[in-house]
Structures are given as structure tokens and as C-alpha cells.
Amino acid sequence: MEAPQALPFLVQCTPTLHALVAQYERTLPQGELAAFIEQLRRLHASFEAVLAAVPAGALRAEAAHMLVTKAVAELQGVTPTCTRGCAACCHYEVEVTRDEAELLARVVVDGLEVDRARLARQADRSRGGPAWAELAVDENRCVFLGGGDECRVYPHRPAACRRLLVVSPAVECGRQGGQPRPVTIPVAELVISTALSLPDNAFTSLAKGVTAELVWAEAEAAARNRTRVAKGP
């Protein structure tokens, strides 16, 4: 979404960062708010320098992932309840950047098999559609989720997955009417917002983004194969 006026150095920002800034504008004394905004500005400048030095696409996604992972690792005073195999959130509508969609599409082109039919059905849904509200049903299952409820693209998982931590019991994430308590990590939200504000990047759903990028990635792979065949052994 469009960044709030308090963050003029960003073009786009995550809904979580937008809500956090709005809350602080209502509750913090002016001096503390100004100090918080200035801290975000300085961090943004450093993140932007890192990301702008990398070509758009999969490499830039990986650079953003490193920054988000570092922000999560530096989280203090919080013990998340998320564990391996706790996969309720893998049935949500996950948003990815265009860079991340390209990265995931390349993993598929490189040989990872996914349920392409289910991916297509998920991609055909409207953003935020009612089907996602059914939560942990098979049709909502992420195509990158393995049979043992493990992420098959864990090293390449989107930033939205990296920063999604909760401190509530795992059952709250997957049941209707549940009350999961997510952890807000401002620095991680700022990294994602910085990435979104770069040229040729935007949020879309994982299914829509990967489906679109697969068209280009598979066309490029086919062109390389034709070139190799033409050159011969």
C-alpha cells in the first residue's frame, strides 16, 4: 500500500508498517515519534543501498531475505511458538514481491515439482477472496508445502513467511475464530517496504506471481535449450 505521509522516503509499505506508524502517531509524544521516524529513515537508506546494488529479480529477492532474516534473528524478549511442521500459515494467502515470485519460479523450472493445477486455481482467485478464509483446507495448501508439512523451498521462502511469527498456541492459527498473536518486527517490515519501493517491484499473491513468472522462466529455459541443441555437442 501507499506509504503514509510520515514516511516520505518510502513509495510503498507493508500494511503492518503502515498500521504501526499510524498507532505511534496517535500514542507517542512528538519527540519520540520523530526519533522513531528518523531511525526508520536511516535504516531505509542502508537497506536501499544494499538492494539497489543488486539486479532486480531473484538476486534482489535473496538480498532482501538476508536482511529480513537478520532482523528476525535480532529479535529479543520474544519466544515464538512457531515450530517445524506447524503449517497453518502455509494455507494463508501469502503476498510476495515480483522479485520473490521470480526466485520461486526459477526453483520450479530447475526441477521442483509442484501441483500446477492447484497453483492455477489459487492464481485465479481474487485477492483476499473468501476461499482463503477457510484456512487450513487442502485447496488452500501452499504448493511448496511438503507431505510432512515442511517447506520445500525453505532457503528461498518469501519475506512474508520469514517474518511471520506468533506467540500464541499453534492451534489458534488454523482454526476458524482463532486468535493468533503475531509478532510485529518493525525492521523486517521496513526491509520489505524498502524492497517494494524499488523500481520494477510490487506485491502480488504467491500463486499469481509465481504463475506469471513461470511463463517467462520456462520460455527462457526453452530458448537456452534450443540454443544448446543448435550448437550441437
Buried (B, 14 or more C-beta within 10 A) or exposed (E): EEBBEBBEBBBBBBEBBBBBBEEBBEEBEEEEBEEBBEEBBEBBEEBBEBBEEBEBBBBBBBBBBEBBBEBBEEBEEEEBBBEEEBBBBBBBBBBBBBBBBBBBBBBBBEEBEBBEEBBEEBBEBEEEEEEBEEBBEEEBBBBBBBEEEEBBBEEBBBBBBBBBBBEBEBEBBBEEEBEBEBBEBBBBBBBBBBBBBBEEBBBBBBBBBBBBBBEEBEEEEEEEEEEEEEEEE
